[in-house]
Amino acid sequence: MTSGSKISLEELNRKLADPSLSEQELQKYFLVDDEKSGPFNPVLEINRELVTVPATPEGRARSAALLNSANFISRLRRQAAFHNRIGSGDYKGPIIVSEGDSWFQYPFRLMDVIDQLMKHYAIFSLDAAGDTLSNMLRQAEYMDAIENTGASIFLFSGGGNDVVAGGNLAAHLFDFDPALPPEAHLRPSFEALLDDAIGMYGKLVRQVAKAFPKVQILCHGYDYTIPAKGNWLGKPMESRGIKDPDFQRAIARVMIDRFNERLSLLQSSSARLNYINCRNIVGATEWFDELHPTDNGYAKVAQKFAALIEQFASRARDVEHKASKARAGRAKAPSAATAALETPSRPAAASSRATDGPSGMSLHIGLNMVSAAHYAGWDGPLRACEFDASDMQEIAAALGYDTKSLLTKEATRQNVISEVKRAARDLKEGDIFLISYSGHGGQLPDFNNDEDDSTDETWCLYDGQLVDDELYGLWSEFRAGVRVLVVSDSCHSGTVVRAGVADGHALTNGHAVAAGIPRAMPIDVATRTFRQNRDFYARLGASISLGEGRNLTREITSPISCSVRLISGCQDNQVSLDGIGNGAFTAALISTWNHGRFTRDYAAFHRAIMMKLPPDQTPNHWQVGPRNPIYDAQTPFAI
């Protein structure tokens, strides 16, 4: 020991290498350099009141090297503790892997969530302060760790950097306006940041759930932080003229709420993700800085995790960990070790959803002809529509959907409407309904004055047309949080899922008219069909009238609760081409899907399909209902 109460750098290194010393005992030797720190990326400095740092170039270099390796040293200490606990042979709790940011690893200076949980559980920690969602996803260290340890629970923490815009929050704020509420001071770009973050969350969750279907994933939202004079919230807000502390806190609450809302939504679409709501857990005096709780605050958050871990571990308490000693002390362990723990089903307390997670139903409609009795002597022969329906059903079945097809004479108005209503009745929040249609597209006079072109788009079912207004009415029967995916290979199908034209939803534009064999009811047939069935369509139009002749979209007058996405074969003013094996659009879709090898999101899927079609057939990508960023970021057709 050096003189007085100080220790040398060498002695500090020895303490750091001693696994018997807790990080709490090492806290006093470190301070935080606020100026050098990033959001969720604390930079430490030596507490020179307790550690002697030689005032020489060599001494400064050794001090810097120690601090630069703080994350690495902390990870090694934790992993040594994990192996020691497992190797003892006495541990009967669950095996856990953790990956996260500074809420899961704030090295030495704070007793973070994982530090608190490691008092009771064997946790193989991959956490690193400052780690980002994109980096965690890219490296995917958690995949090997889950397999090698035989873990039954995966703890994940991320997105904090995104919530505070990576230290660039000012760019996503408007200048202070006393006439505007707090939420109006956040630019739309902030929403895009969160959507991007939740998209990465979703990819990570699906990756783990697919490879380890029995592993439970626990994640958390952040608590209501308190902006102070820090670099991440307070100062960026002040730079925009937002100086009132209460107003700053109100904006921060909106930011935290929006992130938590997305995590809750993600949970509804995953069978194995368990979101922990940490809002109103950390007390006002339990914040170490703008973004991190104190030890006491972290202890409260850890209690929320522990309560859920206990529910999952309750059925595994008496399981003998036969492979535990073999796993301890070596990097690799047999993947069969996963079977050593019997993973309980999701406890009811974790979510109000069913324990089996989201499910999918699909309906596939294909008509190679229609009834001449309804269509004024025209039977509309086509070649490949039934093939389209069968191929789309094959895609859905391979992904686990409960599928049904309606081909030609079975594809009546009553049958289609009944099947859609059945799906609306049976599907719950987080589920998905896929409906594909291949056949003729038609047009009718606009009875309810909701179309800019005075024309309603239709699907030509066997015994009558199904109007876009009717489809919209069917979507209104689905529960909130249900995803609806419509794939329409027909003419005039660019916006067939909706009633009226809603600004901002169309994602592409096309103006040319396709040549070849179109899936379109000829205009003279459309006219004769309408005149022959005038009373039927007039009554139908009256039943879905918006009233008072107002030229308003049904999205404004009758908003729906589910999120509907249409990928169609063409624009409203175009026609889709029929083919031999498939329609042109369906053939391009199947080729792009490539037996499930396509792994990007819906927007990329639409663009890739468009590149395979001629310029005069431009597929559309259209959405109505509440925005669902989880849905946006998913791989096409994913349940």
C-alpha positions in Angstrom: 0.0 0.0 0.0 1.0 3.6 -0.6 1.0 6.1 2.2 -2.4 7.3 3.6 -5.6 5.8 2.2 -4.5 5.9 -1.4 -3.7 2.8 -3.5 -1.5 2.5 -6.5 -2.6 1.7 -10.1 -1.0 -1.7 -9.7 -3.1 -2.3 -6.6 -6.2 -1.2 -8.3 -5.5 -3.6 -11.2 -5.1 -6.4 -8.7 -8.5 -5.5 -7.1 -10.2 -5.5 -10.5 -8.8 -9.0 -11.2 -10.1 -10.3 -7.9 -13.5 -11.9 -8.5 -14.2 -12.0 -4.8 -14.5 -8.2 -4.7 -17.9 -6.9 -5.8 -18.2 -4.0 -8.2 -19.9 -2.1 -5.3 -16.6 -2.4 -3.4 -14.8 -0.9 -6.4 -17.1 2.0 -7.1 -15.2 4.5 -5.0 -12.1 4.2 -7.2 -13.8 5.7 -10.2 -15.6 8.9 -11.3 -17.5 9.7 -14.5 -16.1 12.2 -17.0 -19.3 14.0 -18.0 -17.7 15.9 -20.9 -16.2 12.8 -22.5 -19.2 10.5 -21.9 -21.8 9.8 -24.6 -25.4 8.9 -24.0 -25.6 5.5 -22.4 -21.8 5.4 -22.9 -20.2 6.6 -19.6 -16.5 7.4 -19.7 -14.7 6.8 -16.4 -11.8 8.5 -14.8 -9.6 7.4 -11.9 -10.6 8.9 -8.5 -7.3 10.5 -7.8 -8.3 11.1 -4.2 -8.1 7.3 -3.7 -5.7 6.2 -6.4 -2.2 7.5 -7.0 -1.6 8.1 -10.7 2.0 9.0 -11.4 2.4 12.4 -13.1 4.5 10.9 -15.9 3.7 9.9 -19.5 4.0 6.3 -18.5 1.6 6.7 -15.5 -1.0 8.5 -17.7 -0.7 5.8 -20.3 -1.3 3.0 -17.8 -4.3 4.9 -16.3 -5.8 5.4 -19.8 -5.3 1.8 -20.7 -7.1 0.7 -17.5 -10.1 3.0 -18.2 -10.3 2.0 -21.9 -10.7 -1.6 -20.9 -13.3 -0.9 -18.2 -16.1 -2.6 -20.2 -13.9 -5.6 -21.0 -12.7 -6.0 -17.5 -16.3 -5.8 -16.1 -17.4 -8.4 -18.6 -14.6 -10.8 -17.7 -15.4 -10.4 -14.0 -19.0 -11.2 -14.6 -18.3 -14.2 -16.7 -15.9 -15.5 -14.1 -18.6 -15.1 -11.5 -21.1 -17.0 -13.8 -18.7 -19.9 -14.3 -18.0 -20.1 -10.5 -21.6 -20.1 -9.7 -22.5 -22.8 -12.2 -19.3 -24.8 -11.4 -20.2 -25.0 -7.7 -22.9 -27.5 -8.5 -25.3 -25.9 -5.9 -27.1 -23.5 -8.2 -30.6 -24.6 -9.1 -31.9 -21.4 -10.8 -32.3 -20.6 -14.4 -29.4 -20.1 -16.8 -29.6 -16.5 -18.2 -27.8 -14.6 -20.9 -27.9 -10.8 -21.0 -27.0 -8.3 -23.8 -27.5 -4.6 -23.3 -26.4 -1.1 -22.9 -25.4 0.9 -19.8 -28.6 0.0 -18.0 -27.2 -3.5 -18.0 -23.5 -2.5 -17.6 -22.4 0.7 -16.0 -18.9 -0.5 -15.1 -17.8 -0.1 -11.5 -19.4 3.2 -10.9 -23.0 2.0 -10.5 -24.7 -1.2 -9.4 -26.8 -1.6 -12.6 -29.7 -4.0 -13.3 -27.4 -7.0 -14.0 -25.2 -6.3 -11.0 -28.4 -6.4 -8.9 -29.7 -9.6 -10.5 -26.3 -11.4 -10.3 -26.7 -11.5 -6.6 -29.3 -14.2 -7.1 -28.9 -15.6 -10.6 -26.3 -17.1 -12.9 -26.1 -14.6 -15.8 -23.7 -14.8 -18.7 -23.2 -11.1 -19.4 -22.4 -9.7 -22.8 -23.4 -6.2 -21.8 -21.3 -3.2 -22.7 -22.0 0.5 -21.9 -22.4 2.4 -25.1 -23.3 -0.6 -27.2 -25.9 0.3 -29.8 -28.8 -1.8 -31.2 -27.2 -2.0 -34.6 -23.9 -3.2 -33.2 -25.6 -5.8 -31.0 -27.6 -7.1 -33.9 -24.6 -7.1 -36.3 -22.4 -9.1 -33.9 -25.1 -11.3 -32.5 -22.9 -12.6 -29.7 -26.0 -13.6 -27.8 -26.8 -16.4 -30.3 -23.6 -18.4 -29.4 -24.0 -17.5 -25.8 -27.5 -18.9 -25.5 -26.6 -22.1 -27.3 -23.3 -22.6 -25.4 -24.8 -22.0 -21.9 -28.1 -23.7 -22.5 -29.9 -20.6 -21.3 -33.6 -20.5 -20.9 -33.9 -16.8 -20.4 -32.4 -13.9 -22.5 -32.4 -10.4 -21.0 -32.1 -7.6 -23.4 -31.6 -3.8 -23.0 -31.3 -1.4 -25.9 -32.6 1.6 -27.7 -31.6 4.3 -25.1 -29.3 5.9 -27.6 -32.1 6.1 -30.1 -34.5 7.7 -27.6 -32.0 10.6 -27.0 -31.1 10.7 -30.7 -27.6 9.5 -30.1 -26.6 12.8 -28.5 -28.2 14.9 -31.3 -31.6 15.5 -29.8 -31.6 19.2 -30.7 -31.9 18.2 -34.4 -35.2 16.5 -33.7 -36.8 19.3 -31.8 -38.6 22.4 -33.0 -37.8 25.8 -31.4 -39.9 26.6 -28.4 -43.4 27.8 -29.1 -45.6 28.7 -26.1 -48.7 28.0 -28.1 -47.7 24.4 -28.7 -48.0 21.4 -26.3 -44.9 19.4 -25.4 -45.5 16.7 -27.9 -45.7 19.2 -30.8 -42.0 20.1 -30.2 -40.8 16.8 -31.4 -40.1 16.7 -35.1 -41.4 13.8 -37.3 -37.8 12.6 -37.6 -37.9 11.6 -34.0 -40.7 9.1 -34.8 -38.5 7.8 -37.6 -35.6 7.2 -35.2 -37.9 5.2 -32.9 -39.3 3.2 -35.8 -35.8 2.3 -37.0 -34.9 1.2 -33.5 -38.0 -0.9 -33.0 -37.4 -2.5 -36.4 -34.0 -3.6 -35.2 -35.6 -4.8 -31.9 -38.0 -6.9 -34.0 -35.3 -8.5 -36.0 -33.3 -9.5 -32.9 -36.4 -10.9 -31.3 -37.4 -13.0 -34.3 -33.8 -14.2 -34.7 -33.6 -15.5 -31.1 -37.2 -16.9 -31.2 -36.6 -18.8 -34.4 -33.3 -20.4 -33.2 -34.4 -21.0 -29.6 -38.2 -21.4 -29.5 -38.2 -22.2 -25.8 -36.1 -19.2 -24.6 -38.0 -16.4 -23.0 -36.9 -12.9 -24.0 -37.2 -10.1 -21.4 -36.7 -6.5 -22.4 -37.6 -3.2 -20.8 -38.6 0.3 -21.5 -36.9 3.2 -19.8 -38.4 5.2 -16.9 -39.3 8.9 -17.0 -35.9 10.6 -16.9 -35.5 14.0 -15.5 -33.7 16.5 -17.8 -31.1 18.5 -15.9 -28.2 20.5 -17.3 -26.8 17.4 -19.0 -25.6 17.0 -22.6 -28.3 14.6 -23.7 -31.6 16.2 -22.7 -31.3 19.5 -20.8 -28.8 21.3 -23.0 -30.3 20.2 -26.4 -33.7 21.5 -25.2 -32.2 24.7 -23.9 -30.6 25.2 -27.3 -34.1 25.3 -28.8 -35.3 27.8 -26.3 -37.0 25.1 -24.2 -35.9 26.2 -20.7 -38.7 25.6 -18.3 -37.9 22.4 -16.3 -41.5 21.2 -16.2 -41.9 21.7 -19.9 -38.6 19.8 -20.5 -39.8 16.9 -18.3 -43.1 16.8 -20.2 -41.3 16.4 -23.5 -39.1 13.7 -22.0 -42.2 11.9 -20.9 -43.6 11.9 -24.4 -40.2 10.5 -25.7 -40.2 7.7 -23.1 -43.9 6.9 -23.7 -43.5 6.6 -27.4 -40.6 4.2 -27.0 -42.5 2.1 -24.5 -45.6 2.1 -26.7 -43.5 0.5 -29.5 -42.1 -2.1 -27.2 -45.6 -3.0 -26.0 -46.7 -3.3 -29.6 -43.7 -5.5 -30.4 -44.6 -7.8 -27.5 -48.1 -8.3 -29.0 -46.5 -9.8 -32.2 -44.1 -12.1 -30.5 -44.8 -15.3 -28.6 -41.6 -15.1 -26.5 -41.0 -11.4 -25.9 -41.9 -10.1 -22.5 -41.8 -6.4 -22.2 -41.3 -4.9 -18.7 -42.8 -1.5 -18.1 -40.4 0.5 -15.9 -42.2 3.8 -15.9 -42.8 5.4 -12.5 -40.4 2.9 -10.8 -37.4 5.1 -10.2 -38.0 7.9 -7.7 -37.3 11.6 -8.4 -34.2 11.5 -6.2 -33.0 8.1 -7.5 -31.3 9.4 -10.7 -27.6 9.4 -10.9 -27.7 11.6 -14.1 -30.2 12.4 -16.8 -30.2 8.8 -18.2 -29.1 6.5 -15.4 -30.7 5.6 -12.1 -28.8 5.4 -8.8 -28.0 2.0 -7.2 -31.4 2.2 -5.5 -33.2 3.1 -8.7 -31.5 0.2 -10.5 -32.5 -2.1 -7.6 -36.2 -1.3 -8.2 -35.9 -2.0 -11.9 -34.1 -5.3 -11.1 -37.0 -6.3 -8.9 -39.3 -6.1 -11.9 -37.0 -8.4 -13.8 -36.7 -10.8 -10.9 -40.4 -11.1 -10.5 -40.8 -12.3 -14.1 -37.7 -14.5 -14.0 -39.1 -16.2 -10.9 -42.3 -17.0 -12.8 -40.4 -18.6 -15.7 -38.0 -20.4 -13.4 -40.6 -21.8 -11.0 -40.9 -25.1 -12.9 -37.2 -25.4 -13.3 -36.2 -25.1 -9.7 -36.0 -28.8 -9.1 -34.3 -29.7 -12.4 -30.9 -31.1 -11.9 -28.3 -29.2 -14.0 -26.4 -32.3 -15.1 -24.4 -30.3 -17.7 -23.6 -27.4 -15.4 -20.1 -28.4 -14.4 -19.2 -29.4 -17.9 -20.2 -26.0 -19.2 -18.4 -24.0 -16.5 -14.9 -22.9 -17.3 -15.0 -23.5 -21.1 -16.3 -21.4 -23.9 -18.3 -24.1 -25.7 -20.9 -26.5 -24.5 -23.2 -28.9 -26.3 -26.3 -27.4 -27.7 -28.2 -30.3 -26.2 -27.7 -28.5 -22.8 -30.7 -26.4 -23.7 -32.9 -29.4 -22.9 -31.5 -29.5 -19.4 -34.0 -26.8 -18.4 -37.7 -27.3 -18.9 -38.9 -23.8 -19.9 -42.3 -23.0 -18.5 -45.0 -21.4 -20.6 -45.5 -17.7 -20.6 -47.2 -16.7 -17.3 -50.5 -15.0 -17.4 -49.1 -12.1 -15.4 -46.6 -11.3 -18.1 -49.3 -10.4 -20.7 -53.0 -10.5 -21.2 -52.3 -12.3 -24.5 -52.7 -16.0 -25.1 -49.6 -18.0 -24.2 -49.1 -19.3 -27.8 -48.3 -15.8 -29.1 -49.5 -14.4 -32.5 -51.2 -16.6 -35.0 -52.0 -16.2 -38.7 -55.1 -16.9 -40.8 -55.1 -16.6 -44.6 -57.7 -16.7 -47.4 -56.7 -17.1 -51.0 -59.2 -16.2 -53.8 -58.7 -17.1 -57.4 -61.2 -16.9 -60.2 -60.5 -18.2 -63.7 -64.1 -17.2 -64.7 -67.2 -15.5 -63.4 -70.9 -16.2 -63.7 -72.3 -15.0 -67.0 -75.7 -14.7 -65.3 -74.6 -11.8 -63.2 -72.1 -10.2 -65.7 -74.5 -9.7 -68.6 -73.4 -12.8 -70.6 -69.7 -12.3 -70.0 -67.8 -15.1 -68.1 -64.4 -13.4 -68.1 -62.1 -16.3 -68.8 -58.6 -16.1 -67.3 -55.8 -18.7 -67.1 -53.6 -18.4 -64.0 -55.7 -17.0 -61.2 -56.4 -20.3 -59.5 -52.6 -21.1 -59.8 -51.9 -17.8 -58.1 -54.3 -18.6 -55.2 -52.7 -22.1 -54.8 -49.2 -20.7 -54.8 -50.0 -18.0 -52.3 -51.7 -20.6 -50.1 -48.5 -22.7 -50.2 -46.4 -19.7 -49.0 -48.8 -19.1 -46.2 -49.0 -22.7 -45.1 -45.3 -23.0 -45.0 -45.1 -20.1 -42.6 -47.7 -21.6 -40.2 -50.9 -19.9 -41.3 -54.3 -21.5 -40.9 -55.2 -21.3 -44.6 -58.3 -21.6 -46.8 -58.8 -21.1 -50.5 -61.9 -20.1 -52.5 -61.6 -20.9 -56.2 -63.8 -19.7 -59.0 -67.4 -21.0 -58.3 -66.6 -21.1 -54.5 -65.5 -17.4 -54.6 -68.9 -15.9 -54.1 -69.7 -12.7 -52.3 -71.2 -14.5 -49.4 -68.3 -17.0 -49.0 -65.6 -14.3 -49.2 -67.4 -11.9 -46.8 -68.1 -14.8 -44.3 -64.5 -15.9 -44.3 -63.2 -12.4 -43.7 -65.8 -11.9 -40.9 -64.6 -15.2 -39.4 -61.0 -14.0 -39.3 -62.1 -10.7 -37.7 -64.0 -12.7 -35.0 -61.1 -15.1 -34.3 -58.0 -13.0 -34.5 -56.6 -11.1 -31.5 -54.1 -8.3 -31.0 -50.8 -9.2 -32.6 -52.3 -11.7 -35.0 -52.2 -11.4 -38.8 -54.8 -12.0 -41.6 -53.4 -12.5 -45.1 -55.9 -12.3 -48.0 -54.8 -12.7 -51.6 -57.1 -12.1 -54.6 -56.4 -13.0 -58.2 -59.1 -12.2 -60.8 -60.7 -9.4 -62.6 -60.8 -5.9 -61.2 -63.8 -3.8 -61.9 -65.3 -0.3 -61.5 -68.7 0.9 -60.5 -70.2 4.4 -60.2 -69.4 6.0 -56.8 -72.7 6.0 -54.8 -71.4 7.6 -51.7 -69.3 10.4 -53.1 -66.0 9.3 -51.5 -64.0 8.9 -54.7 -62.1 11.7 -56.5 -62.7 10.0 -59.8 -66.4 9.2 -59.1 -65.6 5.5 -59.4 -65.4 2.7 -56.9 -62.9 -0.1 -57.5 -64.1 -3.7 -57.1 -63.1 -7.3 -57.0 -65.1 -9.4 -59.5 -66.3 -12.3 -57.5 -68.1 -15.2 -59.1 -71.7 -14.0 -58.5 -71.1 -10.2 -58.1 -68.6 -7.5 -57.4 -67.1 -6.7 -54.0 -66.7 -2.9 -53.6 -63.7 -1.3 -52.0 -66.1 0.4 -49.5 -67.3 -3.0 -48.5 -63.8 -4.2 -47.9 -63.1 -1.2 -45.7 -66.2 -2.0 -43.7 -64.9 -5.5 -43.2 -61.6 -4.1 -41.9 -63.5 -2.2 -39.3 -64.6 -5.4 -37.7 -61.0 -6.5 -36.8 -59.7 -5.8 -33.3 -57.0 -3.2 -32.5 -53.5 -4.5 -33.1 -54.4 -7.0 -35.8 -52.3 -6.9 -38.9 -54.1 -7.3 -42.3 -52.1 -8.0 -45.4 -53.9 -7.8 -48.8 -52.2 -9.0 -51.9 -54.4 -8.1 -55.0 -53.4 -9.2 -58.5 -56.2 -7.5 -60.4 -56.7 -4.4 -62.5 -57.6 -1.1 -60.9 -56.3 -2.5 -57.6 -54.0 0.3 -56.4 -56.2 1.4 -53.5 -58.9 -1.3 -53.5 -58.6 -1.9 -49.7 -59.9 1.6 -48.8 -62.8 3.9 -49.4 -61.9 7.3 -50.8 -58.4 8.8 -51.2 -56.4 9.6 -48.1 -53.4 11.9 -48.4 -50.0 10.5 -47.6 -50.6 6.8 -47.9 -49.8 6.0 -51.5 -46.2 5.0 -51.8 -45.8 4.9 -55.6 -47.2 6.5 -58.7 -47.9 5.1 -62.1 -49.7 6.5 -65.1 -49.2 4.3 -68.1 -51.7 1.6 -69.2 -50.6 -2.0 -69.5 -50.9 -3.9 -72.7 -51.4 -7.6 -73.2 -54.0 -9.8 -71.5 -55.5 -7.7 -68.8 -57.3 -8.9 -65.6 -59.9 -6.2 -66.2 -63.6 -6.3 -66.9 -64.1 -4.5 -70.2 -65.8 -1.2 -70.0 -68.8 -2.3 -72.1 -69.2 -5.3 -69.8 -68.9 -3.2 -66.7 -71.6 -0.9 -68.1 -74.0 -3.8 -69.0 -73.3 -5.5 -65.7 -74.2 -2.4 -63.8 -77.4 -1.7 -65.7 -78.5 -5.3 -65.4 -77.9 -5.2 -61.6 -78.6 -1.5 -61.0 -81.0 -2.1 -58.1 -78.5 -4.4 -56.3 -75.6 -2.0 -56.6 -77.8 1.0 -55.7 -79.0 -0.7 -52.5 -75.4 -1.7 -51.8 -74.2 1.9 -52.3 -76.9 3.2 -50.0 -76.0 0.8 -47.3 -72.4 2.1 -47.2 -73.2 5.8 -47.8 -71.2 8.3 -45.9 -74.2 10.6 -45.7 -75.0 14.1 -46.8 -73.0 13.8 -50.0 -69.8 14.8 -48.3 -66.6 14.2 -50.2 -64.7 12.8 -47.2 -62.7 9.6 -46.9 -64.0 6.9 -44.8 -60.7 6.9 -42.9 -61.8 10.2 -41.4 -65.4 9.5 -40.8 -65.0 5.8 -39.8 -61.5 5.1 -38.6 -60.5 1.4 -38.2 -58.5 -0.2 -35.4 -56.4 -2.7 -37.3 -53.5 -2.0 -39.6 -54.1 -2.8 -43.2 -51.4 -3.1 -45.8 -52.1 -3.6 -49.5 -49.5 -4.7 -52.1 -51.3 -4.7 -55.4 -50.6 -5.6 -59.0 -51.0 -2.1 -60.4 -52.3 1.4 -59.9 -56.0 2.3 -60.0 -55.5 3.6 -63.6 -53.6 0.6 -64.8 -54.4 -3.1 -65.5 -52.6 -6.2 -64.3 -51.5 -8.8 -66.8 -52.6 -12.4 -66.8 -50.1 -15.2 -67.6 -49.7 -18.9 -68.1 -48.3 -20.2 -64.8 -49.1 -17.0 -62.7 -50.3 -13.5 -63.2 -47.4 -11.1 -64.0 -47.6 -9.5 -60.5 -47.9 -12.8 -58.6 -45.0 -14.3 -60.6 -42.8 -11.3 -59.7 -43.9 -11.6 -56.1 -43.1 -15.3 -55.9 -39.7 -14.8 -57.6 -38.9 -12.0 -55.2 -40.0 -14.0 -52.2 -37.6 -16.8 -53.4 -38.8 -19.5 -51.0 -38.4 -17.2 -48.0 -34.9 -16.0 -48.8 -36.1 -12.4 -49.0 -35.4 -11.0 -45.5 -36.0 -7.2 -45.8 -39.1 -5.2 -45.0 -42.3 -4.6 -46.9 -41.1 -1.4 -48.5 -38.1 -3.2 -49.9 -40.3 -6.1 -51.0 -42.6 -3.8 -52.9 -39.6 -2.1 -54.6 -38.1 -5.4 -55.6 -41.3 -6.6 -57.1 -41.7 -3.4 -59.0 -38.3 -3.9 -60.6 -39.4 -7.2 -62.1 -42.5 -5.7 -63.9 -42.8 -3.5 -67.0 -43.1 0.2 -66.5 -46.7 0.2 -67.5 -47.7 -2.1 -64.6 -46.6 -0.4 -61.4 -47.5 -2.3 -58.2 -48.7 -0.2 -55.4 -48.0 -0.2 -51.6 -50.8 1.3 -49.6 -51.7 1.5 -45.9 -54.8 2.4 -44.0 -55.5 2.3 -40.3 -53.1 3.0 -37.4 -49.4 3.0 -38.2 -47.7 -0.1 -36.9 -43.9 0.3 -37.0 -43.4 -3.4 -36.0 -45.5 -4.4 -39.0 -43.5 -2.0 -41.3 -40.2 -3.6 -40.3 -41.2 -7.2 -40.5 -40.2 -9.7 -43.2 -43.2 -10.0 -45.6 -45.8 -12.6 -44.5 -44.2 -13.0 -41.1 -46.6 -14.1 -38.4 
